[in-house]
Amino acid sequence: MRLVILDDYDLASEWAAKYIRNRIIKFKPSPERYFTLGLPTGSTPYGCYQKLIEYYRSGDISFKYVKTFNMDEYVGLPRAHPESYHSYMWNNFFKHIDIDPANAHILDGNAVDLETECQAYEKKITEAGGIELFVGGIGPDGHIAFNEPGSSLVSRTRVKTLAKDTIVANARFFGNDLSKVPTMALTVGVGTVMDAKEVMILITGAHKAFALYKAIEEGVNHMWTVSAFQQHPRTIFVCDEDATLELRVKTVKYFKGLMHVHNKLVDPVLSIKDQ
């Protein structure tokens, strides 16, 4: 497990975007060998997506041979609704890069048979060769994707009822009207994300500080589903200073020390281009 601490949100977003860019470049994707990327939505990854668009426009990276799988989607919200995750991804990322729409996979919350949709999604991931890098974000209660507190840590893609805290947190996207916030979603499972070869979790802001504490300093707990990634062989938590407010001083110093060591040794991924 690795914790990367940056001064602020913008620097954390830039670091994450460079890491994704350089992982793809190092992979050397081709028509015979696609890079498979898991993606989140929400306010936290927005800055990362903006930087990736910038790298695409400057010619640093192409997404032509990249397949993406998003983490989740609301149930019953029309795909064209401005707050659907289809709309979020296309408006904030996909339409600005050269990805083939057929390779951008998002769960269909309006499928006739939601269980079948979830099973088919898992199959598509398997047929794509699994996820090389799954990028995620978390809620203040430590949930990843829509794996709410109490979710199984070996869960697969499924229909999930949203916790009250999640509905309240997402109300800001629906005019602060709780009645307009969907109460169910389709989500990849914790086990689905754990199957990825590498996981990078973005955590920014003081309101996520207690969740980061639970993810890093306490044990694995299904009430804080992000804590499961302590047990993944290749997990990177990327955060800003505000998100470290609940961590012990010695924990912060330890991981900052590791960052200096990584920089001196030159990280094999980030050395492809600048850090």
Disulfide bonds with the S-S distance in Angstrom:
none
